[in-house]
Amino acid sequence: MALEELVALQTVPEANRALFMSKYAAEQKKPFVGVLLALFLGGLGVHKFWQGKTTLGVLYLLFCWTGIPALIALIECFLMAGWCRKENQRLATSIAHALNDL
Protein backbone atom coordinates (compact mmCIF):
# COMPACT_ATOMS: atom_id res chain seq x y z
CA MET A 1 0.00 0.00 0.00
CA ALA A 2 1.42 3.36 -1.04
CA LEU A 3 1.75 6.43 1.14
CA GLU A 4 -1.37 8.09 -0.28
CA GLU A 5 -3.49 5.03 0.51
CA LEU A 6 -2.12 5.00 4.06
CA VAL A 7 -3.03 8.67 4.48
CA ALA A 8 -6.57 7.90 3.28
CA LEU A 9 -6.74 4.97 5.71
CA GLN A 10 -5.73 7.18 8.63
CA THR A 11 -8.70 9.47 7.96
CA VAL A 12 -11.11 6.54 8.40
CA PRO A 13 -12.46 5.92 11.91
CA GLU A 14 -10.93 2.90 13.65
CA ALA A 15 -14.23 0.99 13.53
CA ASN A 16 -14.36 1.22 9.72
CA ARG A 17 -10.73 0.42 8.89
CA ALA A 18 -11.34 -3.28 8.32
CA LEU A 19 -14.16 -2.39 5.94
CA PHE A 20 -11.85 0.06 4.15
CA MET A 21 -9.16 -2.59 3.75
CA SER A 22 -11.58 -5.21 2.42
CA LYS A 23 -13.15 -2.79 -0.11
CA TYR A 24 -9.76 -1.49 -1.19
CA ALA A 25 -8.29 -4.98 -1.60
CA ALA A 26 -11.26 -6.08 -3.70
CA GLU A 27 -11.26 -3.08 -6.04
CA GLN A 28 -7.63 -2.02 -6.41
CA LYS A 29 -5.90 -2.39 -9.77
CA LYS A 30 -2.76 -4.49 -9.89
CA PRO A 31 -0.09 -3.00 -12.18
CA PHE A 32 1.29 -6.36 -13.35
CA VAL A 33 -2.18 -7.41 -14.54
CA GLY A 34 -2.49 -4.23 -16.59
CA VAL A 35 0.99 -4.66 -18.05
CA LEU A 36 0.30 -8.27 -19.04
CA LEU A 37 -3.06 -7.35 -20.60
CA ALA A 38 -1.51 -4.48 -22.56
CA LEU A 39 1.44 -6.59 -23.66
CA PHE A 40 -0.39 -9.71 -24.80
CA LEU A 41 -3.94 -8.53 -25.57
CA GLY A 42 -3.41 -4.80 -26.02
CA GLY A 43 -3.92 -4.94 -29.77
CA LEU A 44 -7.52 -5.95 -29.07
CA GLY A 45 -7.99 -3.26 -26.42
CA VAL A 46 -8.50 -5.66 -23.52
CA HIS A 47 -6.42 -3.49 -21.19
CA LYS A 48 -8.67 -0.50 -21.96
CA PHE A 49 -11.77 -2.50 -21.04
CA TRP A 50 -9.98 -3.53 -17.80
CA GLN A 51 -9.27 0.15 -17.07
CA GLY A 52 -12.95 0.96 -17.53
CA LYS A 53 -12.34 2.94 -20.72
CA THR A 54 -14.91 1.13 -22.86
CA THR A 55 -14.97 3.62 -25.72
CA LEU A 56 -11.21 3.33 -26.23
CA GLY A 57 -11.47 -0.45 -25.92
CA VAL A 58 -14.01 -0.54 -28.73
CA LEU A 59 -11.79 1.71 -30.90
CA TYR A 60 -8.81 -0.57 -30.31
CA LEU A 61 -10.97 -3.55 -31.23
CA LEU A 62 -12.28 -1.91 -34.40
CA PHE A 63 -8.79 -0.99 -35.62
CA CYS A 64 -6.92 -4.08 -34.39
CA TRP A 65 -6.44 -5.28 -37.97
CA THR A 66 -4.15 -2.29 -38.68
CA GLY A 67 -1.62 -3.13 -35.96
CA ILE A 68 -1.65 0.45 -34.67
CA PRO A 69 -3.44 -0.42 -31.41
CA ALA A 70 -0.80 -3.10 -30.74
CA LEU A 71 1.98 -0.51 -31.07
CA ILE A 72 0.15 1.93 -28.82
CA ALA A 73 -0.49 -0.83 -26.28
CA LEU A 74 3.21 -1.67 -26.25
CA ILE A 75 3.96 1.92 -25.26
CA GLU A 76 1.16 1.84 -22.69
CA CYS A 77 2.82 -1.13 -20.99
CA PHE A 78 5.37 1.31 -19.62
CA LEU A 79 2.69 3.78 -18.49
CA MET A 80 0.42 1.22 -16.83
CA ALA A 81 2.09 1.25 -13.39
CA GLY A 82 1.63 5.01 -13.09
CA TRP A 83 -1.99 4.77 -14.16
CA CYS A 84 -2.65 2.01 -11.62
CA ARG A 85 -1.00 4.06 -8.88
CA LYS A 86 -3.20 7.08 -9.64
CA GLU A 87 -6.32 4.94 -9.90
CA ASN A 88 -5.59 3.24 -6.58
CA GLN A 89 -5.06 6.63 -4.91
CA ARG A 90 -8.38 7.84 -6.27
CA LEU A 91 -10.06 4.64 -5.10
CA ALA A 92 -8.60 4.89 -1.58
CA THR A 93 -9.71 8.50 -1.26
CA SER A 94 -13.18 7.66 -2.55
CA ILE A 95 -13.63 4.77 -0.13
CA ALA A 96 -12.32 6.85 2.78
CA HIS A 97 -14.76 9.67 2.01
CA ALA A 98 -17.65 7.22 1.72
CA LEU A 99 -16.80 5.61 5.07
CA ASN A 100 -16.36 8.98 6.76
CA ASP A 101 -19.85 9.96 5.62
CA LEU A 102 -21.38 6.96 7.41
N, C-alpha and C positions, 0 to 999 in steps of 0.2 A: 504494500500500500504506500503510495507516494505521500509527500508532505501535505499537499493540498487536501487529500482525502482524510488525513489525520486531523487536520484543522477542522474540516467539516464534521468529523466524528466528535470532536471535543465540544462542538456547539450543541450536540444532541444531549438531552437529559439522560442521566445514568440508567433510568428504567427503560429507555428506548434504544440503548446502544446495541443490544443483541438483535433487535429488529432491524436496525440500520445495517449491521454487518451481514445479516442473512439476505436482505434486499440487494445490497451492494454486490455481494458475492454472486447472486443469481443473475444480475443484469450487466455486470461489467464486461467490457470488451477486452479480450486477450490479444495482444499484439501479434503473437506468433500465428494465431489462427488467421488474422487478417493478411499477414504476409504470405502464408501458404495459399490462401484463397486467391490473392492477387497474382501470385507467381504461377500457379498451376491452372486456375480457372478464370483468370482476369480477362482473358480475351472474350469470354462470354458475359462478363460483367457480374459474376457471382459475388465478388467482394463488394460491389456497390449495393447489391441487394442486402448483404450482410450488414452494411453500414446504415441501412435504412434509406438509401438514396435510390428509390425505385425508378425515378425518371431516367437517371443516368444509367442504371442497370439495363433498362429497356433499350436505350441508345447504344450501349455497348453490344447488346445482343443483336440489334438490327444491323450493326456495321461489323460484326465479328468476321465476316467473310473477307474484309479488306485487310485485316491484320493490324490496322491502326490501334484498335482497342487493346490488343496484346502488347504493343509497344508502350502505350500509355500505362497499362497495368504494371509493366516491368518497372517503370519509373516510380509508380505509386507504391511498390514494395518498400522502397526506401523511406517513404513518407508515412507509412502506415503506423509505425510506433508513435510518432508525434500525434497523429490523429486520435489514436486510441487513448493516449494520455489525456488529451483535451476532453475527449468524450467522457472518460472516467471521472475527470474533475467536475464536469458539468453534472454528471449523474450523482456524484456524492453530494454536491451542493443542493441539488434538487431533492434528494431523499432527506437530507438534513432539514431543509426548510419545511418539507411536508411533515416530518415528525415533530418539529418544533411547533407547528400549528395545531397539533393534537391537543 
